[in-house]
Amino acid sequence: MGQRTVCAALLVLMSCSWIVAQDTHYWPESQQIPPDRCLTQRDDSESGNIPCNVQSHRAWLGDITHWRAERRIRVGFSGARYEMPALKWAQSSFIQPQMMVHDRYFYDPVAGKYTVDRYLEDLDKRYGGIDAVLIWATYPNMGIDDRNQLDMVRSMPGGIEGVRQMIADFHKHGVRVLFPMMMWDQGTREPEGNWPDALAELMKEVDADGVNGDTQDGVPLAFSLAADQVNHPLAFEPEGDPHDEALAWDVLTWGQYQFQRVPTVDRYRWLEPRHQVNIQGRWNRDKTDDLQYAFFNGEGWESWENVWGIWNGVTPRDGEATRRIATIERAMAPFLVSQDWEPLYPMLRDGVYASRWPLAKRTLWTIVNRNEYDVSEEQMTVVDNVGARYFDLYHGVELTPKVAAGEATLQFATEAHGYGAILATEGEPDAETQTLLTKMKAMTAKPLADYSHEWHSLGQQLVEISPTAPATTTPEGMVRVEGGEFEFRVDGIEIEGSNESGVDVQYPWEDSPRRFHSHEMQIHPFFIDKYPVTNADFKKFMDATHYRPKDDGNFLKDWKGGNVPAGWDKKPVTWVSIEDAREYARWAGKRLPHEWEWQYAAQGKDGRRFPWGECDWLASALGGGPYECPWEADPANARAPEPDYGRTMLAASDVDGHPKGASPFGVIDMVGNVWQWTDEYVDEHTRAAILRGGSHYQPVGSKWYFPQAYRNYEHGKLLLMAPSYDRSGALGFRCVKDAQ
């Protein structure tokens, strides 16, 4: 190695040592502080058996305590926001689901009302209820048009007043409400003013309590200051790992852990025990790790089940475990903010781990058994104070200690992969503790092992489309599609979820939802609209029926005073819900197409990529390639419209503007202008519509926007909530009619 190389290497080492100059043998790994090495290496035959004892525990605890004290000085930590009355609720917010607004337990589109009571009753029944809820109205639908993240909230049923009343319904039950913020949303409509002020004003308007910073490694101080400025302080909760300095204003955080046998200590809880963490592992089917790490750290859990419309439900065992640990945490919440928290308190049995939480003259231990077997022997030794009594809070019984040499040894049972809680107190326990003991004794009479731990996906059902009266001749404006054998192959394009069971949809011939689909089927002859339904077509329907939907939010939003804008007669009608489209079709003696009918009309039998063939009309913009369409000097000769990348969505093209995009059957404007409604699927918790054809609107700047599905073998899945929310300026429809 040359001299210059050696010098460069030394400079790098010096630089790195300066960055981590703070002394510690247990430097945090992201959000997790590692345990004493003796605990993690005692079963490692290659590294030798490092004994664990009181001295090693004190050394480890002293090391991380010193790191904490110095770290607080280094970041200039202030705990002032944790003293604010408006934010103290966060310290005992243990169970918080991320709730999709599309959840059928939350809103009833038929009755046209929020059903907060029904939603909360279900959670109370299945896992003991919640303390806060993160209401998610944005991704994965956002980006289908130019509505930004704030607009998506305003699009919810009833508008701002409806949302405010819905939040009041949660508050009536003592449940706090958060909404997300997406700083990646820089491709849709720009807000009025800056983002911190716009967000603060909306949250005040609806009386929300907090904000989750989606994909953010800390929510900047500017957002807290903006909320304070409008006299509506908010609890901010970044998804990712914030810099330690941000703990002074971000009073909540998600915990996205790497799990191991020995629990790790949460970095942010250790720096400030009043800081609440909700562990989030949305794809985990077994929640044991999440729940045990939460209980060990005295923190919360993100009880997220409806993951972007994909149901990852809590099993009965995990639900019952949640009920039990949440009951203890809520009752013992003052202990769990103790500045004298002692994690990994020495225990007598391998695989059993505890945290000690002293408060005045009482002490709580939260305990987890990471073993695959029950433990019922003597498990811990504590200093025996005069008059001390010991209670197994988990089982709701008093313990009889074995006292010797000033120490009390406690024997109690913890189930395999189970939980325990011990309370040491002087004299008679207070009334609240006695109530907890009674409640827990009844709750734990049945062991967790008796509850099912089997996970399963939710089955989906196709919403029936009634056949029309069959036509014997081709109706005006339609083309006949001859039937035949068809290999229906289509893929879902959801950004997340891989190909796990439960992703995308479940066709009638499938036994579960999945992303990739293939099925040989017989298509019966039908007629299909040559073009999507236009504004002029829909105006005739409106004039004939005087149709006005019950939920008219965003209905025909781009019309002016109930009239089609000048020059828009031949543009596809948009800002219509699937219910609006069905009403039009019923009036016209038609129906919406099944997805496979739409695809057959677009693809024929040769499996082509696009309705017009194999060439991609957008390939030239992406550098060309073997599927590039021939260059056309006149945009009207292109197979489909050029995409619109602006922050304000432009109008769609006329439906007859791209005749070269015709399908094998002569159907036009199937791809790239506006999405088109087809089938609807439902499960117990979610409604979703299958959209075909993609649209001209493509907001840029983030991979998280609603993705396009231009190819004949792709479909989009739009989660449905209510007509006001579902309507979009990039979504229209065309109809079909059954043939004789």
Stockholm file with secondary structure:
# STOCKHOLM 1.0

chainA/1-740         MGQRTVCAALLVLMSCSWIVAQDTHYWPESQQIPPDRCLTQRDDSESGNIPCNVQSHRAWLGDITHWRAERRIRVGFSGARYEMPALKWAQSSFIQPQMMVHDRYFYDPVAGKYTVDRYLEDLDKRYGGIDAVLIWATYPNMGIDDRNQLDMVRSMPGGIEGVRQMIADFHKHGVRVLFPMMMWDQGTREPEGNWPDALAELMKEVDADGVNGDTQDGVPLAFSLAADQVNHPLAFEPEGDPHDEALAWDVLTWGQYQFQRVPTVDRYRWLEPRHQVNIQGRWNRDKTDDLQYAFFNGEGWESWENVWGIWNGVTPRDGEATRRIATIERAMAPFLVSQDWEPLYPMLRDGVYASRWPLAKRTLWTIVNRNEYDVSEEQMTVVDNVGARYFDLYHGVELTPKVAAGEATLQFATEAHGYGAILATEGEPDAETQTLLTKMKAMTAKPLADYSHEWHSLGQQLVEISPTAPATTTPEGMVRVEGGEFEFRVDGIEIEGSNESGVDVQYPWEDSPRRFHSHEMQIHPFFIDKYPVTNADFKKFMDATHYRPKDDGNFLKDWKGGNVPAGWDKKPVTWVSIEDAREYARWAGKRLPHEWEWQYAAQGKDGRRFPWGECDWLASALGGGPYECPWEADPANARAPEPDYGRTMLAASDVDGHPKGASPFGVIDMVGNVWQWTDEYVDEHTRAAILRGGSHYQPVGSKWYFPQAYRNYEHGKLLLMAPSYDRSGALGFRCVKDAQ
#=GR chainA/1-740 SS CCHHHHHHHHHHHHHHHHHTCSCCSSCCBTTEECCCHHHHHTTCTTTCCCCCCHHHHHHHHHHHHHHHHHHHHHTTCCCGGGGCGGGGGGGGCCBCCEEETTCTTTEETTTTEECHHHHHHHHHHHHSCCSEEEEECSTTTTTSSSCCHHHHHHTSTTHHHHHHHHHHHHHHTTCEEEEEECTTCCSSCCCSSCHHHHHHHHHHHHTCCEEEETTCSSCCHHHHHHHHHTTCCCEEEESSCCCGGGGGTCCEEEECCCCCSSCCEEHHHHHCTTSEEEECCTTCSCCHHHHHHHHHHTCEECCCCEETTEECCCCHHHHHHHHHHHHHHHHTTTGGGCTTCEETCCCSSTTEEEEEEEETTEEEEEEEECSSSCBCSEEEEEECCTTEEEEETTTTEEECCEEETTEEEEECCBCTTCEEEEEEEESSCCHHHHHHHHHHHHHTSSCGGGSCCCCCCCCCEECCCCCCCCBSSCCTTEEEECCEEEEEEEEECCSSCTTCTTSSBCCTTCSSCBSEEEEEEEECCEEEESSCCBHHHHHHHHHHHCCCCSSCTTTTTTSBTTBCCTTCTTSBCCSCCHHHHHHHHHHTTCBCCCHHHHHHHHHTTTTCSBTTBSCBTTGGGGTCCTTBCCCCSSGGGSSSCCCBCSSSCCCCCCTTSCGGGCCTTCCCCCSSSCEEEEEEEECSSCEEEEEESCCSBCCCSCTTSCCCCCSTTEEEEEEECCHHHHCCTTEECCCEEEBC
#=GC SS_cons         CCHHHHHHHHHHHHHHHHHTCSCCSSCCBTTEECCCHHHHHTTCTTTCCCCCCHHHHHHHHHHHHHHHHHHHHHTTCCCGGGGCGGGGGGGGCCBCCEEETTCTTTEETTTTEECHHHHHHHHHHHHSCCSEEEEECSTTTTTSSSCCHHHHHHTSTTHHHHHHHHHHHHHHTTCEEEEEECTTCCSSCCCSSCHHHHHHHHHHHHTCCEEEETTCSSCCHHHHHHHHHTTCCCEEEESSCCCGGGGGTCCEEEECCCCCSSCCEEHHHHHCTTSEEEECCTTCSCCHHHHHHHHHHTCEECCCCEETTEECCCCHHHHHHHHHHHHHHHHTTTGGGCTTCEETCCCSSTTEEEEEEEETTEEEEEEEECSSSCBCSEEEEEECCTTEEEEETTTTEEECCEEETTEEEEECCBCTTCEEEEEEEESSCCHHHHHHHHHHHHHTSSCGGGSCCCCCCCCCEECCCCCCCCBSSCCTTEEEECCEEEEEEEEECCSSCTTCTTSSBCCTTCSSCBSEEEEEEEECCEEEESSCCBHHHHHHHHHHHCCCCSSCTTTTTTSBTTBCCTTCTTSBCCSCCHHHHHHHHHHTTCBCCCHHHHHHHHHTTTTCSBTTBSCBTTGGGGTCCTTBCCCCSSGGGSSSCCCBCSSSCCCCCCTTSCGGGCCTTCCCCCSSSCEEEEEEEECSSCEEEEEESCCSBCCCSCTTSCCCCCSTTEEEEEEECCHHHHCCTTEECCCEEEBC
//
